[in-house]
Amino acid sequence: MKSIFLISLGCAKNLVDSENMLGLLKERGYSIAPSLEESKIAIVNTCGFIKPAVEECIDTILELADRKLAGDLDAIVVAGCFVQRYGYKLIHEMPEVDGWLGTGEIERLPELLDSLGCDRPFYINKPEFIADHNTPRVQTTPFYSAYLKIAEGCSHRCSFCSIPMIRGRFRSREIDSLITEARGMAERGVKEVNLVAQDTTMYGRDLSGGAGLEDLLERLLEVRGLEWIRILYSHPMGISERLLDIIEGNERVCPYLDIPMQHVNMEILKKMGRGDNNESPIRLIERIKARKRRISIRTSLMVGFPGETDDAFMELYEFVRTAEFDHLGTFIYSPERGTHAARLKGLPDPQMSEERLNAIMTLQKKISKKRNSKLVGRTFPVLIEGVSPETELLLTGRTAWMAPDVDGQVLINEGNGKVGEIMQVLIHESHPYDLVGEIIQA
């Protein structure tokens, strides 16, 4: 069989799909190449959420097409959100691609590969498939850290979002299946498990029996070997008191919440389809910060949404100043074809939106710098990740309030660290997003 290299684009949820694809290929005996240069078939698992992601997909496919034209590749397969979103018209627009696979057809990847050369297979259907503990998977993250996808799809109706069209309705995995997979991770040496879904706080609402995210966390705490359990992608409406009780009362649950709030102005939130929460964003922040255990908060915000006036933006800006988030990402609204928001009027000038984004991020940099400076002189558990890619003189690691790939890091310039171990690090220097320290526990 020809060797295959898989390129995974987009978010951590997409990465889990890519790992399942690799597992299916390995189970069927396909050879997985360590690099694109050593492969004859390239698979791209794509993102299609917003315009920049679509542009990245197209650029990647065109680069592969050049390699195919030069004789370095025999076939190109494109899978995932980009395929599900744009459908059969891709066959005519990208004749260089040899096979297509939608988000609901992941398990048919080996079948598609078997068909290459006979025709140009295009497998797309209503997204209903959801992987479970029986689905083969090849972990591509470091051995000590893994993502656990607890649900698929989304049933929210945010006006700017195409995810329900691409991924289908929200559907939770069975809790026993998740525990079985988590045990397998722990047995392989995984110490940090990151829970992902389009909305982790919605977990279990579609299942019989009434189990929710809180019940899943309590079951995961019974799994020996898992030292850090982190919750990602939480909807503001789903932060219950019981959830906060569990985070506050269990050291193994990371003191971390990722809550994409998008905006704070109520008129904008209503237009976004997110204005049905009885609790204001600032009240939610206050409720989390009232806990004795310090819980770090990450959020993402959107500027340039249709109807965002100067006053609405200033309300958002002052909210960021008051909330003092630990981690914050901001992006400019992108009108996405097929969404309700794309038909709304009052889109701000692009240059103004860019200025608003820069203003928010400049403010956040000052906030992060101030918050990090207060950590100097204190000691924290840090997960050691290895030698810094910038210099061999430094090790890197993360605290429990730093999620992989999206948050800052701890740079370690003294002490002997072991990759994959959680070790005590004394912080003696701070920067806006990173910390510097030394290992004080052998």
ROLO-730904 format. One record per residue (C-alpha): residue in three letters; x negated, y negated, z. Coordinates in pm, 1 decimal. Each point is the difference from the previous one (the first is absolute). Example, Ala and Ser with C-alpha at 12.3 -4.5 7.8 and 13.67 -1.06 7.14 Angstrom:
// residues 2
code=ALA&px=-1230.0&py=450.0&pz=780.0
code=SER&px=-137.0&py=-344.0&pz=-66.0
This chain:
// residues 442
code=MET&px=0.0&py=0.0&pz=0.0
code=LYS&px=-117.9&py=-354.3&pz=-76.0
code=SER&px=-116.2&py=-210.0&pz=293.3
code=ILE&px=236.9&py=-267.3&pz=128.6
code=PHE&px=-59.2&py=-333.5&pz=171.9
code=LEU&px=284.8&py=-182.0&pz=174.9
code=ILE&px=14.5&py=-378.0&pz=45.1
code=SER&px=238.0&py=-115.6&pz=274.0
code=LEU&px=129.8&py=-358.2&pz=-15.5
code=GLY&px=220.9&py=-186.8&pz=245.6
code=CYS&px=88.7&py=59.6&pz=363.2
code=ALA&px=-68.1&py=271.7&pz=255.8
code=LYS&px=336.5&py=160.3&pz=-76.9
code=ASN&px=-113.5&py=41.2&pz=-359.5
code=LEU&px=-328.3&py=146.2&pz=123.5
code=VAL&px=191.7&py=277.8&pz=177.8
code=ASP&px=170.2&py=82.7&pz=-330.6
code=SER&px=-342.8&py=12.4&pz=-165.2
code=GLU&px=-123.9&py=239.4&pz=268.0
code=ASN&px=302.1&py=223.1&pz=-64.4
code=MET&px=-77.8&py=-7.4&pz=-372.2
code=LEU&px=-356.0&py=109.3&pz=67.5
code=GLY&px=130.3&py=276.6&pz=225.0
code=LEU&px=232.7&py=127.5&pz=-273.0
code=LEU&px=-285.0&py=-2.8&pz=-252.9
code=LYS&px=-238.8&py=178.5&pz=236.1
code=GLU&px=261.6&py=264.8&pz=75.5
code=ARG&px=36.0&py=67.6&pz=-373.6
code=GLY&px=-374.9&py=36.4&pz=-42.1
code=TYR&px=-75.9&py=-326.3&pz=-176.3
code=SER&px=-350.3&py=-140.9&pz=38.4
code=ILE&px=-4.7&py=-337.4&pz=179.8
code=ALA&px=-287.5&py=-219.0&pz=-122.0
code=PRO&px=-189.9&py=-217.2&pz=252.2
code=SER&px=-12.1&py=-292.7&pz=-245.5
code=LEU&px=167.4&py=-125.7&pz=-315.6
code=GLU&px=-322.3&py=52.8&pz=-194.8
code=GLU&px=9.7&py=372.9&pz=79.7
code=SER&px=361.9&py=52.5&pz=-102.3
code=LYS&px=182.7&py=75.7&pz=-323.1
code=ILE&px=352.1&py=-82.4&pz=119.8
code=ALA&px=81.5&py=-321.7&pz=190.5
code=ILE&px=314.9&py=-36.1&pz=210.3
code=VAL&px=109.6&py=-344.1&pz=120.1
code=ASN&px=251.4&py=-14.6&pz=284.4
code=THR&px=137.7&py=-349.7&pz=-43.0
code=CYS&px=168.0&py=-281.0&pz=191.3
code=GLY&px=274.2&py=-202.9&pz=-167.6
code=PHE&px=131.3&py=-210.8&pz=285.8
code=ILE&px=-99.4&py=-349.4&pz=-116.0
code=LYS&px=-152.3&py=-161.6&pz=-307.6
code=PRO&px=-366.1&py=6.6&pz=119.3
code=ALA&px=32.9&py=373.9&pz=74.0
code=VAL&px=146.1&py=63.4&pz=-346.1
code=GLU&px=-284.4&py=-197.1&pz=-158.0
code=GLU&px=-252.6&py=210.9&pz=191.2
code=CYS&px=170.1&py=316.6&pz=-129.0
code=ILE&px=-11.4&py=-118.4&pz=-360.3
code=ASP&px=-364.5&py=-106.8&pz=28.0
code=THR&px=-93.4&py=339.2&pz=148.1
code=ILE&px=183.1&py=190.0&pz=-273.2
code=LEU&px=-164.1&py=-208.9&pz=-273.5
code=GLU&px=-345.8&py=61.3&pz=147.8
code=LEU&px=70.4&py=373.6&pz=-4.0
code=ALA&px=126.1&py=-28.6&pz=-357.0
code=ASP&px=-337.3&py=-146.7&pz=-100.2
code=ARG&px=-175.6&py=298.4&pz=158.8
code=LYS&px=231.8&py=235.9&pz=-184.0
code=LEU&px=-68.9&py=-176.2&pz=-330.4
code=ALA&px=-373.1&py=33.2&pz=65.9
code=GLY&px=40.9&py=374.5&pz=51.4
code=ASP&px=-69.2&py=-3.3&pz=375.0
code=LEU&px=356.2&py=106.4&pz=90.5
code=ASP&px=230.4&py=253.1&pz=-159.6
code=ALA&px=327.0&py=-108.6&pz=162.6
code=ILE&px=161.7&py=-269.3&pz=216.9
code=VAL&px=295.6&py=65.2&pz=231.9
code=VAL&px=184.7&py=-287.6&pz=169.3
code=ALA&px=218.2&py=64.3&pz=305.0
code=GLY&px=187.8&py=-187.9&pz=271.1
code=CYS&px=186.5&py=-326.3&pz=44.2
code=PHE&px=-102.2&py=-165.1&pz=-327.5
code=VAL&px=144.2&py=295.3&pz=-192.9
code=GLN&px=318.3&py=16.5&pz=205.8
code=ARG&px=61.9&py=-371.8&pz=-39.9
code=TYR&px=-52.7&py=-42.7&pz=-374.5
code=GLY&px=115.2&py=338.2&pz=-125.8
code=TYR&px=-5.1&py=143.8&pz=-349.0
code=LYS&px=-95.3&py=-320.9&pz=-180.3
code=LEU&px=-354.9&py=59.1&pz=125.1
code=ILE&px=-35.5&py=285.8&pz=-250.5
code=HIS&px=12.0&py=-245.8&pz=-289.1
code=GLU&px=-189.1&py=-282.6&pz=169.0
code=MET&px=-293.8&py=216.5&pz=114.2
code=PRO&px=-61.3&py=276.4&pz=-255.0
code=GLU&px=-345.6&py=58.3&pz=151.7
code=VAL&px=160.8&py=174.6&pz=299.9
code=ASP&px=50.1&py=375.3&pz=-33.6
code=GLY&px=245.7&py=62.3&pz=284.4
code=TRP&px=230.6&py=-188.9&pz=237.1
code=LEU&px=131.5&py=91.8&pz=345.3
code=GLY&px=256.3&py=-191.0&pz=208.7
code=THR&px=8.1&py=-30.9&pz=378.6
code=GLY&px=260.1&py=274.8&pz=35.4
code=GLU&px=-193.4&py=259.0&pz=-200.1
code=ILE&px=-329.1&py=31.0&pz=187.9
code=GLU&px=33.9&py=376.9&pz=42.3
code=ARG&px=14.8&py=39.1&pz=-381.2
code=LEU&px=-352.5&py=-133.3&pz=-55.2
code=PRO&px=-154.5&py=344.8&pz=-65.1
code=GLU&px=282.8&py=74.2&pz=-244.5
code=LEU&px=-67.8&py=-327.8&pz=-179.9
code=LEU&px=-371.4&py=74.6&pz=-27.9
code=ASP&px=77.9&py=342.9&pz=-144.5
code=SER&px=202.1&py=-176.1&pz=-273.1
code=LEU&px=-275.5&py=-239.3&pz=-108.5
code=GLY&px=-101.8&py=51.8&pz=-359.2
code=CYS&px=336.4&py=144.0&pz=-101.3
code=ASP&px=190.2&py=-326.5&pz=41.2
code=ARG&px=-3.5&py=-318.1&pz=208.0
code=PRO&px=204.2&py=110.2&pz=303.2
code=PHE&px=202.9&py=-265.3&pz=183.1
code=TYR&px=147.9&py=118.6&pz=330.4
code=ILE&px=226.8&py=-255.2&pz=162.7
code=ASN&px=312.4&py=48.2&pz=206.7
code=LYS&px=194.4&py=-147.7&pz=289.3
code=PRO&px=-245.1&py=-12.6&pz=295.4
code=GLU&px=112.0&py=271.3&pz=239.9
code=PHE&px=-319.8&py=195.7&pz=64.5
code=ILE&px=-171.9&py=-36.4&pz=335.9
code=ALA&px=-315.6&py=187.1&pz=93.9
code=ASP&px=-10.0&py=197.0&pz=325.0
code=HIS&px=-252.5&py=206.6&pz=196.2
code=ASN&px=19.1&py=275.1&pz=-261.9
code=THR&px=-106.7&py=-234.2&pz=-280.8
code=PRO&px=-372.4&py=46.4&pz=-68.5
code=ARG&px=-212.2&py=-302.1&pz=84.4
code=VAL&px=-365.7&py=-97.3&pz=-30.4
code=GLN&px=-98.5&py=-266.3&pz=253.2
code=THR&px=-201.8&py=-277.5&pz=-166.6
code=THR&px=-31.7&py=-226.3&pz=301.8
code=PRO&px=-288.9&py=50.6&pz=248.4
code=PHE&px=30.5&py=328.1&pz=192.0
code=TYR&px=93.6&py=-178.4&pz=324.5
code=SER&px=288.2&py=-214.3&pz=-138.0
code=ALA&px=310.3&py=88.3&pz=-202.0
code=TYR&px=336.3&py=-135.2&pz=-107.6
code=LEU&px=320.2&py=183.3&pz=88.8
code=LYS&px=288.2&py=-96.6&pz=-227.9
code=ILE&px=311.0&py=43.0&pz=211.4
code=ALA&px=260.8&py=-104.8&pz=-257.9
code=GLU&px=40.1&py=-87.8&pz=-364.6
code=GLY&px=200.9&py=-266.5&pz=-184.6
code=CYS&px=189.1&py=-298.8&pz=137.0
code=SER&px=364.9&py=-82.5&pz=64.0
code=HIS&px=-49.5&py=-367.1&pz=83.5
code=ARG&px=115.2&py=-244.0&pz=-263.8
code=CYS&px=-255.1&py=-280.9&pz=10.7
code=SER&px=75.0&py=-220.5&pz=-298.9
code=PHE&px=-364.6&py=-29.2&pz=-110.8
code=CYS&px=-92.2&py=368.5&pz=23.1
code=SER&px=6.4&py=272.6&pz=-265.0
code=ILE&px=-96.1&py=286.2&pz=234.2
code=PRO&px=354.1&py=151.0&pz=29.5
code=MET&px=12.0&py=21.6&pz=-381.1
code=ILE&px=-346.6&py=156.3&pz=-16.5
code=ARG&px=1.3&py=226.4&pz=305.1
code=GLY&px=368.0&py=76.2&pz=51.9
code=ARG&px=207.4&py=2.4&pz=317.3
code=PHE&px=-162.8&py=29.3&pz=342.6
code=ARG&px=-48.8&py=361.9&pz=100.1
code=SER&px=-176.2&py=119.6&pz=312.6
code=ARG&px=-210.4&py=310.3&pz=38.0
code=GLU&px=108.1&py=253.4&pz=259.8
code=ILE&px=-170.5&py=-60.8&pz=332.7
code=ASP&px=-125.9&py=359.7&pz=31.9
code=SER&px=-163.7&py=-27.3&pz=-342.4
code=LEU&px=-182.0&py=-314.8&pz=107.6
code=ILE&px=-120.7&py=157.8&pz=323.2
code=THR&px=-127.1&py=303.7&pz=-190.5
code=GLU&px=-195.9&py=-224.3&pz=-237.8
code=ALA&px=-133.4&py=-210.5&pz=288.5
code=ARG&px=-123.9&py=312.5&pz=178.6
code=GLY&px=-179.8&py=105.1&pz=-314.9
code=MET&px=-164.4&py=-342.1&pz=-18.1
code=ALA&px=-116.8&py=21.1&pz=361.1
code=GLU&px=-142.3&py=347.4&pz=-61.3
code=ARG&px=-203.8&py=-144.1&pz=-291.4
code=GLY&px=-148.3&py=-266.6&pz=227.0
code=VAL&px=235.0&py=-291.6&pz=-64.9
code=LYS&px=-1.6&py=-231.2&pz=301.3
code=GLU&px=198.0&py=-291.7&pz=-144.5
code=VAL&px=336.0&py=49.1&pz=-169.9
code=ASN&px=174.9&py=-294.3&pz=-165.4
code=LEU&px=376.0&py=33.6&pz=-47.9
code=VAL&px=121.2&py=-141.7&pz=-332.2
code=ALA&px=333.6&py=-41.8&pz=-177.8
code=GLN&px=176.8&py=-287.3&pz=-172.2
code=ASP&px=151.2&py=-66.0&pz=345.0
code=THR&px=-132.6&py=218.2&pz=281.6
code=THR&px=257.3&py=-132.5&pz=248.6
code=MET&px=281.1&py=138.5&pz=-216.7
code=TYR&px=-136.3&py=351.5&pz=40.9
code=GLY&px=260.2&py=263.7&pz=84.2
code=ARG&px=314.4&py=-205.2&pz=-56.1
code=ASP&px=89.5&py=218.7&pz=-297.4
code=LEU&px=-63.8&py=326.5&pz=186.6
code=SER&px=249.2&py=200.5&pz=201.8
code=GLY&px=-74.7&py=13.6&pz=369.7
code=GLY&px=-75.9&py=-365.6&pz=56.9
code=ALA&px=-381.0&py=21.4&pz=33.1
code=GLY&px=-178.2&py=-328.2&pz=-70.6
code=LEU&px=-349.8&py=-143.8&pz=-13.3
code=GLU&px=-16.2&py=-4.7&pz=378.7
code=ASP&px=74.3&py=373.6&pz=15.2
code=LEU&px=-264.2&py=67.9&pz=-264.2
code=LEU&px=-259.7&py=-193.9&pz=200.3
code=GLU&px=79.4&py=199.0&pz=314.7
code=ARG&px=-43.8&py=324.6&pz=-193.8
code=LEU&px=-327.5&py=-120.4&pz=-156.9
code=LEU&px=-134.0&py=-79.1&pz=347.1
code=GLU&px=24.7&py=374.1&pz=70.1
code=VAL&px=-244.4&py=77.6&pz=-283.8
code=ARG&px=-342.2&py=63.3&pz=152.3
code=GLY&px=-290.9&py=-169.2&pz=-175.8
code=LEU&px=181.3&py=-306.8&pz=-129.5
code=GLU&px=-151.8&py=-292.0&pz=190.2
code=TRP&px=144.5&py=-296.3&pz=-190.8
code=ILE&px=353.1&py=-11.7&pz=-143.5
code=ARG&px=69.6&py=-319.6&pz=-192.2
code=ILE&px=332.0&py=-127.2&pz=-138.9
code=LEU&px=-7.0&py=-185.1&pz=-333.5
code=TYR&px=271.8&py=-172.0&pz=-209.8
code=SER&px=263.6&py=-74.2&pz=264.0
code=HIS&px=313.2&py=-202.1&pz=-79.4
code=PRO&px=68.9&py=-289.1&pz=244.1
code=MET&px=346.8&py=138.6&pz=73.8
code=GLY&px=-140.5&py=333.1&pz=114.6
code=ILE&px=-222.4&py=-105.7&pz=292.7
code=SER&px=193.4&py=149.7&pz=290.4
code=GLU&px=-74.2&py=-30.9&pz=369.8
code=ARG&px=-52.7&py=375.1&pz=15.3
code=LEU&px=-264.1&py=-27.8&pz=-273.6
code=LEU&px=-179.5&py=-272.8&pz=195.4
code=ASP&px=25.7&py=213.7&pz=316.4
code=ILE&px=-177.9&py=286.4&pz=-178.6
code=ILE&px=-276.2&py=-226.5&pz=-134.3
code=GLU&px=-46.0&py=-162.4&pz=338.6
code=GLY&px=0.2&py=324.9&pz=196.0
code=ASN&px=-228.5&py=219.2&pz=-213.4
code=GLU&px=-364.5&py=-81.5&pz=-67.2
code=ARG&px=-6.6&py=236.0&pz=-299.1
code=VAL&px=263.2&py=-208.7&pz=-181.2
code=CYS&px=-195.4&py=-288.9&pz=-147.7
code=PRO&px=104.2&py=-340.9&pz=135.1
code=TYR&px=77.1&py=-111.1&pz=-353.5
code=LEU&px=309.3&py=-86.8&pz=-199.3
code=ASP&px=6.6&py=-79.4&pz=-370.5
code=ILE&px=319.8&py=-201.3&pz=-53.6
code=PRO&px=39.4&py=-162.7&pz=-345.5
code=MET&px=214.9&py=-303.9&pz=80.0
code=GLN&px=-20.4&py=-169.2&pz=-343.8
code=HIS&px=133.8&py=-336.3&pz=126.8
code=VAL&px=157.3&py=-172.4&pz=296.1
code=ASN&px=238.9&py=-256.0&pz=-151.4
code=MET&px=351.7&py=144.9&pz=30.2
code=GLU&px=119.7&py=-126.9&pz=-339.0
code=ILE&px=-297.7&py=158.1&pz=-171.5
code=LEU&px=46.5&py=322.9&pz=196.5
code=LYS&px=365.6&py=16.3&pz=-108.2
code=LYS&px=-101.4&py=-42.7&pz=-363.6
code=MET&px=-255.4&py=274.7&pz=52.1
code=GLY&px=268.0&py=231.7&pz=134.9
code=ARG&px=-172.5&py=5.8&pz=338.5
code=GLY&px=213.7&py=-245.5&pz=194.7
code=ASP&px=223.3&py=249.4&pz=181.7
code=ASN&px=-210.0&py=33.3&pz=316.0
code=ASN&px=154.3&py=-142.4&pz=315.6
code=GLU&px=-348.3&py=-54.4&pz=144.5
code=SER&px=-206.8&py=-291.0&pz=-129.8
code=PRO&px=-358.5&py=71.6&pz=-110.4
code=ILE&px=-147.9&py=-208.9&pz=280.7
code=ARG&px=216.6&py=177.7&pz=258.2
code=LEU&px=-127.9&py=336.1&pz=-129.2
code=ILE&px=-359.8&py=-118.7&pz=38.8
code=GLU&px=71.4&py=-121.7&pz=352.6
code=ARG&px=159.6&py=333.2&pz=91.0
code=ILE&px=-306.3&py=193.3&pz=-118.0
code=LYS&px=-246.9&py=-234.6&pz=169.8
code=ALA&px=191.4&py=16.3&pz=328.2
code=ARG&px=-125.7&py=356.6&pz=47.7
code=LYS&px=-284.8&py=56.5&pz=246.8
code=ARG&px=-198.6&py=193.3&pz=-257.7
code=ARG&px=-130.8&py=-232.6&pz=-268.9
code=ILE&px=157.6&py=113.0&pz=-328.6
code=SER&px=-166.8&py=-134.7&pz=-312.6
code=ILE&px=230.5&py=-111.8&pz=-278.8
code=ARG&px=-66.0&py=1.1&pz=-372.9
code=THR&px=245.2&py=-161.2&pz=-239.1
code=SER&px=30.0&py=-94.4&pz=-364.1
code=LEU&px=161.5&py=-321.6&pz=-116.6
code=MET&px=125.7&py=-122.8&pz=-334.8
code=VAL&px=-24.9&py=-356.9&pz=-128.3
code=GLY&px=151.1&py=-146.1&pz=-316.5
code=PHE&px=334.2&py=181.4&pz=24.1
code=PRO&px=284.9&py=-167.7&pz=-194.3
code=GLY&px=141.0&py=-283.8&pz=208.4
code=GLU&px=-302.0&py=-37.4&pz=228.0
code=THR&px=-2.4&py=-372.3&pz=74.5
code=ASP&px=-273.9&py=-195.2&pz=175.6
code=ASP&px=201.6&py=21.3&pz=321.0
code=ALA&px=43.3&py=377.6&pz=-33.6
code=PHE&px=-371.8&py=43.0&pz=-55.4
code=MET&px=-88.7&py=-218.3&pz=298.1
code=GLU&px=230.2&py=213.9&pz=213.3
code=LEU&px=-200.5&py=303.6&pz=-112.8
code=TYR&px=-330.0&py=-178.7&pz=61.8
code=GLU&px=98.7&py=-98.7&pz=354.9
code=PHE&px=121.7&py=353.7&pz=63.7
code=VAL&px=-347.5&py=134.1&pz=-86.9
code=ARG&px=-156.9&py=-259.9&pz=229.0
code=THR&px=230.1&py=97.2&pz=287.7
code=ALA&px=-1.4&py=378.2&pz=-48.4
code=GLU&px=-381.8&py=29.6&pz=-23.8
code=PHE&px=-4.6&py=329.3&pz=-187.8
code=ASP&px=-298.6&py=229.5&pz=35.4
code=HIS&px=9.0&py=88.3&pz=-369.8
code=LEU&px=187.2&py=-172.8&pz=-280.1
code=GLY&px=25.0&py=36.0&pz=-376.1
code=THR&px=172.4&py=-251.9&pz=-224.5
code=PHE&px=99.6&py=32.3&pz=-363.3
code=ILE&px=183.0&py=-209.2&pz=-257.5
code=TYR&px=345.7&py=115.4&pz=-106.5
code=SER&px=2.9&py=173.6&pz=-336.2
code=PRO&px=333.4&py=17.9&pz=-190.1
code=GLU&px=52.0&py=366.7&pz=-77.6
code=ARG&px=225.7&py=98.0&pz=-286.8
code=GLY&px=305.2&py=191.6&pz=115.9
code=THR&px=11.2&py=-155.8&pz=346.2
code=HIS&px=266.3&py=-243.1&pz=117.5
code=ALA&px=-256.6&py=-262.1&pz=104.1
code=ALA&px=-133.5&py=-23.1&pz=-356.4
code=ARG&px=330.4&py=-167.6&pz=-93.9
code=LEU&px=-16.3&py=-261.7&pz=276.2
code=LYS&px=-74.3&py=-362.0&pz=-85.0
code=GLY&px=-228.5&py=-243.6&pz=179.8
code=LEU&px=-336.3&py=170.5&pz=-52.2
code=PRO&px=-270.5&py=-229.9&pz=142.8
code=ASP&px=-282.8&py=-123.5&pz=-220.1
code=PRO&px=-277.2&py=266.5&pz=-21.7
code=GLN&px=-268.9&py=-245.1&pz=109.0
code=MET&px=208.8&py=-97.9&pz=302.6
code=SER&px=43.4&py=366.1&pz=91.4
code=GLU&px=-376.4&py=51.1&pz=-24.0
code=GLU&px=-56.4&py=-297.0&pz=230.1
code=ARG&px=250.9&py=138.5&pz=249.2
code=LEU&px=-172.4&py=338.4&pz=0.1
code=ASN&px=-339.3&py=-163.7&pz=59.3
code=ALA&px=142.9&py=-211.7&pz=281.9
code=ILE&px=140.5&py=305.6&pz=179.1
code=MET&px=-322.3&py=199.9&pz=-36.3
code=THR&px=-216.8&py=-293.3&pz=113.6
code=LEU&px=215.8&py=-30.3&pz=311.0
code=GLN&px=-16.5&py=374.7&pz=62.2
code=LYS&px=-379.3&py=-2.0&pz=-30.1
code=LYS&px=-17.6&py=-254.2&pz=282.5
code=ILE&px=242.6&py=205.6&pz=209.3
code=SER&px=-195.0&py=321.3&pz=-58.5
code=LYS&px=-327.6&py=-170.4&pz=86.2
code=LYS&px=143.9&py=-129.9&pz=328.4
code=ARG&px=155.5&py=333.9&pz=94.7
code=ASN&px=-314.5&py=197.8&pz=-82.2
code=SER&px=-220.8&py=-236.0&pz=201.2
code=LYS&px=190.3&py=104.1&pz=312.7
code=LEU&px=-113.7&py=360.7&pz=-50.5
code=VAL&px=-371.3&py=-76.3&pz=40.2
code=GLY&px=-142.9&py=160.0&pz=314.0
code=ARG&px=267.2&py=269.7&pz=15.7
code=THR&px=-30.1&py=371.9&pz=-73.5
code=PHE&px=239.9&py=192.1&pz=-224.7
code=PRO&px=32.9&py=350.4&pz=-144.0
code=VAL&px=-115.3&py=-4.8&pz=-362.7
code=LEU&px=38.4&py=271.8&pz=-262.1
code=ILE&px=-342.4&py=33.5&pz=-164.8
code=GLU&px=29.2&py=12.0&pz=-380.2
code=GLY&px=-361.4&py=12.2&pz=-114.2
code=VAL&px=-272.2&py=-216.1&pz=-150.9
code=SER&px=109.4&py=-338.8&pz=-132.4
code=PRO&px=16.4&py=-14.7&pz=-381.0
code=GLU&px=-174.6&py=-338.0&pz=22.5
code=THR&px=-307.3&py=106.7&pz=197.5
code=GLU&px=-138.1&py=318.8&pz=152.2
code=LEU&px=-91.0&py=-196.7&pz=312.0
code=LEU&px=362.7&py=-11.3&pz=115.8
code=LEU&px=267.3&py=251.9&pz=84.6
code=THR&px=366.7&py=-81.6&pz=-47.5
code=GLY&px=305.5&py=94.4&pz=197.6
code=ARG&px=350.7&py=-106.3&pz=92.6
code=THR&px=187.9&py=-65.8&pz=320.6
code=ALA&px=347.1&py=142.2&pz=56.2
code=TRP&px=149.8&py=-329.9&pz=-119.2
code=MET&px=-180.9&py=15.7&pz=-336.6
code=ALA&px=172.9&py=211.7&pz=-264.2
code=PRO&px=-213.6&py=157.8&pz=-273.2
code=ASP&px=-57.6&py=-198.0&pz=-321.4
code=VAL&px=216.0&py=-302.9&pz=88.6
code=ASP&px=-142.4&py=-148.2&pz=322.4
code=GLY&px=-344.4&py=-102.4&pz=122.2
code=GLN&px=-282.9&py=214.4&pz=133.1
code=VAL&px=-248.4&py=25.6&pz=282.7
code=LEU&px=-362.7&py=-28.9&pz=-111.5
code=ILE&px=-234.1&py=187.3&pz=232.8
code=ASN&px=-364.4&py=-109.3&pz=20.0
code=GLU&px=-114.0&py=199.1&pz=304.6
code=GLY&px=46.4&py=352.6&pz=131.9
code=ASN&px=34.1&py=347.1&pz=-146.4
code=GLY&px=341.4&py=72.7&pz=-145.5
code=LYS&px=153.0&py=320.0&pz=-132.8
code=VAL&px=234.2&py=-25.9&pz=-297.1
code=GLY&px=354.3&py=93.5&pz=91.6
code=GLU&px=-47.4&py=-49.6&pz=374.2
code=ILE&px=175.3&py=-262.9&pz=209.5
code=MET&px=-270.1&py=-175.2&pz=203.3
code=GLN&px=-17.1&py=-295.1&pz=238.2
code=VAL&px=-131.9&py=-316.5&pz=-165.5
code=LEU&px=-91.2&py=-324.6&pz=177.0
code=ILE&px=94.0&py=-300.3&pz=-216.6
code=HIS&px=-262.8&py=-273.6&pz=1.6
code=GLU&px=86.4&py=-198.6&pz=-312.7
code=SER&px=319.7&py=-93.1&pz=-183.9
code=HIS&px=97.9&py=-123.7&pz=-345.1
code=PRO&px=340.8&py=-91.5&pz=-146.4
code=TYR&px=75.4&py=358.0&pz=-103.5
code=ASP&px=-285.8&py=218.1&pz=125.5
code=LEU&px=-170.3&py=71.3&pz=332.9
code=VAL&px=-361.5&py=90.9&pz=80.2
code=GLY&px=-104.5&py=219.2&pz=290.4
code=GLU&px=-212.4&py=278.9&pz=142.0
code=ILE&px=78.9&py=355.0&pz=102.1
code=ILE&px=-30.6&py=37.7&pz=375.1
code=GLN&px=115.0&py=361.2&pz=25.5
code=ALA&px=-219.4&py=274.9&pz=-142.3
